[in-house]
């Protein structure tokens, strides 16, 4: 849980916004060229800089719940196998047999001690070592010491699984996250339990999907029958951490804290923390557990992308959760899927419509308002990483 001093700052800030009809204020409006969403040259540059040459959040620690657990990924354009070995250590490898280059493991996740290539049954253990070559006396001697799976730079910190998709890449998480790393650690992400993952394809640029998480200005219109029932729209707290940021969305339940002593405030009773981790991740911390949203481009097409939405449950909160929901685990899972449906049926439908508008030629730029500082930060951060000038201030 957050430090109480930070909880008090956040809740007091949100209550001040509510009482004074104010919001976070970036001070200026910015113009974002529609080419940011439609240019194939920019898309190609982004794919290389953000998705090939940059460390990524592969999942949370509970995605690998114990020794012998594994999961696979292809979202970064190459097959990746993540494992937890018998000592509990996290590893990541290129999921490619060293014999003929066949993908070794095709299941999305599971439990195994040995991974066998489906082509000729070469076998690898959870540490990526080559341990079996059938009929080696016929095939010829194989130096197993240099024919294990190609290992990727990987590290498990703050309950998060990090990987660099380039075998020669460098992980420097302290520089990448700054002070945000320690804060992420306060949520005990490693103690959660993985529930499910849903994949949503969408006909739009990947950054438009990211943009939907950048403000609550749209809640009272787009989500008037869903999220706006539980949230105050257009009221938030906002903080930046290097290329990353944290939004605190304002729950209507915050009003119950007005009668509670500040030393007893629980930030999750008044706010919903939404962390953005550069370049493509939203980590949402709810009372029932975290939700992980990862957005990926189609590397060959700026007009197409997809999201993976993963849900986790906080086992230590289950008794409280069941009481508050007047139900059981099934109720929590239904609510999780309901949240995913809001993203799919409301946020992403609107974002895909924005992409249609971007492709229409109706305008050369869109406008980010003063009350949308996360959008300012997203896009100026992307532009800085690509060596581009900052966004222009709107007249």
Buried (B, 14 or more C-beta within 10 A) or exposed (E): EBEBEBBBBBBBBBBEBBEEEEBBEBEEBBBBBBBBBBBEEBBBBBBEBBBBEBBBBBBBBBBBBEBBBBBBBEBBBBBBBBBBBEEEEBBBBBBBBBBEEBBBBEEEBEEBBEBBBEEBEBBBBBBBBBBBBEEEEEEEEBEBEEBBBEEBBBBBBBBBBBBBBBEEBEBEBEEBBBEBBEBBBEBBBBBBBBBEBBEBEBBBBBBBBBBBBBBBBBBBEBBEEBBBEEBBBBBBBBBBBBBBBBBBBBBEBBEEBEEEEEEEBBBBBBBBBBBBBBBBBBBBBBBBBBBBBBBBBBBEEBBBBBBBBBBBBBEEBBEEBBEEBEEEBEBBBEBBBEBBEBBBEBBBBBBBEBBEBBBEEEEEBBEBBBBBBBBBBBBBBBBEBBEBEEBEEBE
